[in-house]
Structures are given as structure tokens and as C-alpha cells.
Amino acid sequence: MRILVVEDERLLADTVADGLRHDAHAVDVVYDGAAALERAAVNDYDVLVLDRDLPLVHGDDVCRELAQQDGSLRILMLTAASDVDDRVDGLALGADDYLVKPFAFRELAARVAALGRRSRPATPPVLRRAGISLDPHRREVYRDGRYVPLSRKEFAVLAELLRADGTAVSAEQLLEKAWDENADPFTHAVRMTILKLRRKLGDPPVLLTEPGVGYRIG
């Protein structure tokens, strides 16, 4: 998934982002509401982790604007306010979920994963195709019963290809979903990751190239 973390407490923001990256997500981080609106305007995010009390543009205004613009974006609002009225107000603005600070990272990660599933067409808990099974929760991959050890980036790319269910996925789409904004679109990162995946998945080849279109699991 592609996630944007918006939190003005920089240590907290960076810690959350690092934890989500460890779960094989592509994560961008900004520290104020104005930057959040700028990033959301140019990137296709699945989930927004949004602090409510932000500088420059308040989190309420960010939530309201983005909820109106993008029906597929899921918003998890963070706040120090625990009153029921505050939670109701946040949900009324368009947030999909609400988490009160301080929170356990495991709960945040679980809520982000649940929102990510809601941002996409329904898919089975374990993705399967061509003898490959990928469990997003256990972060395990098997091919014909053989365990396949993958890096976080390889896992993220394979998950996107399996979700496409045999349809070709372009390199640009993979770059958008599996890398963060620091990725250079002119590098060979996608191609090199595909080559490593092919080698690890083994024979007979199931990760196919559609010339001029992209990659698919056949």
C-alpha cells in the first residue's frame, strides 16, 4: 500500500512511518496540513494517517477536503482528544477511523491494514495464483508448497501483481504502490526487483513480461 503519514511531532511521525515500512508499505511523511494537501494532489495514496491538530492547515480541513475529493482514500485520524463528541466530529468530517493518542503501534498498523483492504476491491485474505500463495498478514510466500524468502520490496511488488489477478501491471504502477516519493522513476529499481523475484520464484517461470505493458503472474 501507499500511505501518507501527516503528524507534526516529527519523532512520532518518523517512528510510525518506519514501522509501516517494516510491514512492506510505501510510506511518505509530512509534518503539516499544507504539505499533506500538496502530496495528496500528486500521489495516489491508499491510506492517510492524519493528526488532527496540525500547523498551517488544520487536520479537520485536510480531512474534509480530501474526503470530498477522493472516494477511494481511507483516512485514519489521530488525536489526543478522547471525548465521544470529538470522535464523532472527526468521523463526520469524512474520517474512516479514529485513534486516540497515546496508542500502541500494533493497533495502528492493524487499523491501517483494515482501511487498506477497504480502499481496494475485495480480495481473499491469502492471495493465490499459478501455484503461488501470499499471506499479507503473516508476510509469507510459498510456491507449490516451498517457502520463498523475500525482501520487503519484493513482497510488496509480488502482492501488487497477485492482486491484479493475471492482468499486467505497469512499472509505473508498481513504482507508485511499492516505493515512496524518494524513489527515482528513472532508475531500474522495478526491473531489478522483478529479476530478483523471478529468480526466487524459480522454474517454470510464472512472472511474465508483457512488452510495452508491464508484468503479470501467468
MARPAFI-362679 format. One line per field, with one value per residue (C-alpha): residue number from 1; x, y, z; residue in three letters. Coordinates in nm, 3 decimals. Example, Ala and Ser with C-alpha at 12.3 -4.5 7.8 and 13.67 -1.06 7.14 Angstrom:
residues 2
resi: c(1, 2) .
east: c(1.230, 1.367) .
north: c(-0.450, -0.106) .
up: c(0.780, 0.714) .
resn: c(Ala, Ser) .
end
This chain:
residues 218
resi: c(1, 2, 3, 4, 5, 6, 7, 8, 9, 10, 11, 12, 13, 14, 15, 16, 17, 18, 19, 20, 21, 22, 23, 24, 25, 26, 27, 28, 29, 30, 31, 32, 33, 34, 35, 36, 37, 38, 39, 40, 41, 42, 43, 44, 45, 46, 47, 48, 49, 50, 51, 52, 53, 54, 55, 56, 57, 58, 59, 60, 61, 62, 63, 64, 65, 66, 67, 68, 69, 70, 71, 72, 73, 74, 75, 76, 77, 78, 79, 80, 81, 82, 83, 84, 85, 86, 87, 88, 89, 90, 91, 92, 93, 94, 95, 96, 97, 98, 99, 100, 101, 102, 103, 104, 105, 106, 107, 108, 109, 110, 111, 112, 113, 114, 115, 116, 117, 118, 119, 120, 121, 122, 123, 124, 125, 126, 127, 128, 129, 130, 131, 132, 133, 134, 135, 136, 137, 138, 139, 140, 141, 142, 143, 144, 145, 146, 147, 148, 149, 150, 151, 152, 153, 154, 155, 156, 157, 158, 159, 160, 161, 162, 163, 164, 165, 166, 167, 168, 169, 170, 171, 172, 173, 174, 175, 176, 177, 178, 179, 180, 181, 182, 183, 184, 185, 186, 187, 188, 189, 190, 191, 192, 193, 194, 195, 196, 197, 198, 199, 200, 201, 202, 203, 204, 205, 206, 207, 208, 209, 210, 211, 212, 213, 214, 215, 216, 217, 218) .
east: c(0.000, 0.096, 0.047, 0.086, 0.162, 0.078, 0.196, 0.368, 0.550, 0.843, 0.975, 0.631, 0.575, 0.908, 0.861, 0.517, 0.649, 0.942, 0.708, 0.474, 0.766, 0.873, 0.530, 0.622, 0.423, 0.545, 0.524, 0.564, 0.578, 0.488, 0.462, 0.186, -0.155, -0.050, 0.215, -0.041, -0.273, 0.017, 0.131, -0.221, -0.273, 0.014, 0.029, -0.227, -0.248, -0.447, -0.447, -0.388, -0.273, -0.374, -0.308, -0.597, -0.406, -0.174, 0.002, -0.066, -0.383, -0.580, -0.630, -1.008, -0.978, -0.738, -0.977, -1.281, -1.116, -0.956, -1.265, -1.466, -1.207, -1.116, -1.371, -1.106, -0.873, -0.919, -0.840, -0.727, -0.744, -0.513, -0.590, -0.517, -0.887, -1.073, -1.424, -1.704, -1.805, -1.452, -1.456, -1.800, -1.689, -1.384, -1.589, -1.843, -1.566, -1.506, -1.253, -1.295, -1.143, -1.024, -0.734, -0.664, -0.308, -0.115, -0.167, 0.005, 0.172, 0.031, -0.321, -0.240, -0.085, -0.390, -0.627, -0.420, -0.425, -0.803, -0.853, -0.622, -0.842, -1.142, -0.967, -0.934, -1.173, -1.233, -0.954, -0.916, -0.708, -0.443, -0.360, -0.315, -0.227, -0.013, 0.096, 0.194, 0.030, 0.097, -0.030, -0.025, -0.068, 0.199, 0.413, 0.482, 0.508, 0.502, 0.532, 0.400, 0.448, 0.805, 0.872, 1.007, 1.204, 1.151, 1.269, 1.003, 1.018, 0.994, 0.700, 0.521, 0.572, 0.454, 0.144, 0.053, 0.098, -0.115, -0.390, -0.406, -0.515, -0.337, -0.373, -0.049, 0.073, 0.295, 0.632, 0.487, 0.203, 0.445, 0.666, 0.361, 0.242, 0.560, 0.807, 0.784, 0.829, 1.208, 1.225, 1.381, 1.145, 1.442, 1.622, 1.595, 1.453, 1.140, 1.323, 1.586, 1.320, 1.135, 1.457, 1.518, 1.157, 1.185, 1.498, 1.348, 1.018, 1.209, 1.104, 0.886, 0.860, 0.533, 0.630, 0.582, 0.663, 0.408, 0.622, 0.519, 0.257, 0.410, 0.435, 0.185, 0.162, 0.063) .
north: c(0.000, 0.362, 0.555, 0.921, 0.995, 1.351, 1.435, 1.747, 1.557, 1.457, 1.176, 1.016, 1.063, 0.907, 0.619, 0.537, 0.558, 0.326, 0.072, 0.077, 0.040, -0.267, -0.410, -0.367, -0.049, 0.252, 0.548, 0.922, 1.164, 1.532, 1.747, 1.999, 2.018, 2.230, 1.975, 1.697, 1.859, 1.912, 1.548, 1.409, 1.617, 1.448, 1.096, 0.817, 0.710, 0.419, 0.535, 0.869, 0.864, 1.214, 1.400, 1.630, 1.920, 2.030, 2.359, 2.569, 2.379, 2.211, 1.836, 1.883, 2.092, 1.840, 1.556, 1.740, 1.838, 1.502, 1.302, 1.504, 1.473, 1.103, 0.835, 0.560, 0.727, 0.593, 0.827, 0.728, 1.034, 1.064, 1.291, 1.347, 1.418, 1.114, 1.256, 1.087, 1.420, 1.467, 1.120, 1.178, 1.514, 1.354, 1.081, 1.337, 1.520, 1.211, 1.011, 0.635, 0.553, 0.731, 0.651, 0.830, 0.913, 0.754, 0.437, 0.104, 0.077, -0.274, -0.132, 0.148, -0.099, -0.326, -0.035, 0.084, -0.266, -0.288, 0.051, -0.054, -0.355, -0.123, 0.107, -0.177, -0.423, -0.717, -0.974, -1.301, -1.296, -1.513, -1.426, -1.726, -1.770, -2.004, -2.210, -1.902, -1.820, -1.492, -1.422, -1.043, -1.078, -1.339, -1.191, -1.538, -1.658, -2.017, -2.161, -2.514, -2.565, -2.431, -2.131, -1.832, -1.577, -1.226, -0.879, -0.624, -0.463, -0.795, -0.892, -0.561, -0.597, -0.958, -0.863, -0.596, -0.844, -1.107, -0.855, -0.781, -1.146, -1.204, -0.852, -0.679, -0.411, -0.136, -0.044, 0.298, 0.143, -0.075, 0.225, 0.418, 0.147, -0.019, 0.272, 0.602, 0.950, 0.930, 0.669, 0.789, 0.699, 0.685, 0.410, 0.040, -0.038, -0.208, -0.412, -0.527, -0.625, -0.822, -1.005, -1.100, -1.216, -1.435, -1.598, -1.663, -1.797, -2.042, -2.257, -2.287, -1.907, -1.755, -1.386, -1.279, -0.961, -0.807, -0.592, -0.228, -0.300, -0.438, -0.754, -1.020, -1.350, -1.611) .
up: c(0.000, -0.046, 0.279, 0.375, 0.742, 0.849, 1.201, 1.335, 1.611, 1.394, 1.611, 1.628, 1.254, 1.162, 1.407, 1.267, 0.911, 0.987, 1.145, 0.847, 0.607, 0.803, 0.712, 0.342, 0.281, 0.082, 0.321, 0.272, 0.567, 0.604, 0.915, 0.840, 0.676, 0.378, 0.278, 0.318, 0.065, -0.176, -0.160, -0.188, -0.501, -0.685, -0.536, -0.526, -0.161, -0.024, 0.338, 0.510, 0.875, 0.980, 1.305, 1.387, 1.540, 1.257, 1.176, 0.864, 0.769, 1.048, 1.024, 1.016, 0.699, 0.540, 0.621, 0.489, 0.159, 0.082, 0.180, -0.072, -0.347, -0.339, -0.261, -0.251, 0.003, 0.358, 0.647, 0.996, 1.220, 1.521, 1.815, 2.182, 2.244, 2.371, 2.424, 2.233, 2.078, 1.940, 1.783, 1.634, 1.492, 1.331, 1.167, 1.049, 0.863, 0.649, 0.852, 0.823, 1.161, 1.475, 1.708, 2.036, 2.145, 2.303, 2.100, 2.052, 1.713, 1.663, 1.682, 1.440, 1.195, 1.218, 1.158, 0.860, 0.711, 0.756, 0.588, 0.305, 0.236, 0.217, -0.033, -0.287, -0.446, -0.215, -0.226, -0.036, 0.286, 0.115, -0.246, -0.476, -0.841, -1.051, -0.751, -0.551, -0.219, -0.039, 0.312, 0.369, 0.745, 0.814, 0.534, 0.399, 0.039, -0.086, -0.435, -0.474, -0.101, -0.099, 0.124, -0.071, 0.138, 0.004, 0.095, 0.194, -0.150, -0.334, -0.114, -0.189, -0.566, -0.569, -0.367, -0.625, -0.910, -0.737, -0.661, -1.034, -1.083, -1.413, -1.552, -1.648, -1.407, -1.546, -1.398, -1.320, -1.120, -0.926, -0.855, -0.732, -0.494, -0.369, -0.342, -0.158, -0.300, -0.270, -0.545, -0.869, -1.157, -1.394, -1.204, -1.280, -0.934, -1.065, -1.327, -1.077, -0.824, -1.092, -1.184, -0.820, -0.783, -1.092, -0.958, -0.616, -0.753, -0.968, -1.266, -1.455, -1.497, -1.376, -1.361, -1.720, -1.911, -2.145, -2.380, -2.367, -2.098, -1.780, -1.574, -1.472, -1.291, -1.551) .
resn: c(Met, Arg, Ile, Leu, Val, Val, Glu, Asp, Glu, Arg, Leu, Leu, Ala, Asp, Thr, Val, Ala, Asp, Gly, Leu, Arg, His, Asp, Ala, His, Ala, Val, Asp, Val, Val, Tyr, Asp, Gly, Ala, Ala, Ala, Leu, Glu, Arg, Ala, Ala, Val, Asn, Asp, Tyr, Asp, Val, Leu, Val, Leu, Asp, Arg, Asp, Leu, Pro, Leu, Val, His, Gly, Asp, Asp, Val, Cys, Arg, Glu, Leu, Ala, Gln, Gln, Asp, Gly, Ser, Leu, Arg, Ile, Leu, Met, Leu, Thr, Ala, Ala, Ser, Asp, Val, Asp, Asp, Arg, Val, Asp, Gly, Leu, Ala, Leu, Gly, Ala, Asp, Asp, Tyr, Leu, Val, Lys, Pro, Phe, Ala, Phe, Arg, Glu, Leu, Ala, Ala, Arg, Val, Ala, Ala, Leu, Gly, Arg, Arg, Ser, Arg, Pro, Ala, Thr, Pro, Pro, Val, Leu, Arg, Arg, Ala, Gly, Ile, Ser, Leu, Asp, Pro, His, Arg, Arg, Glu, Val, Tyr, Arg, Asp, Gly, Arg, Tyr, Val, Pro, Leu, Ser, Arg, Lys, Glu, Phe, Ala, Val, Leu, Ala, Glu, Leu, Leu, Arg, Ala, Asp, Gly, Thr, Ala, Val, Ser, Ala, Glu, Gln, Leu, Leu, Glu, Lys, Ala, Trp, Asp, Glu, Asn, Ala, Asp, Pro, Phe, Thr, His, Ala, Val, Arg, Met, Thr, Ile, Leu, Lys, Leu, Arg, Arg, Lys, Leu, Gly, Asp, Pro, Pro, Val, Leu, Leu, Thr, Glu, Pro, Gly, Val, Gly, Tyr, Arg, Ile, Gly) .
end
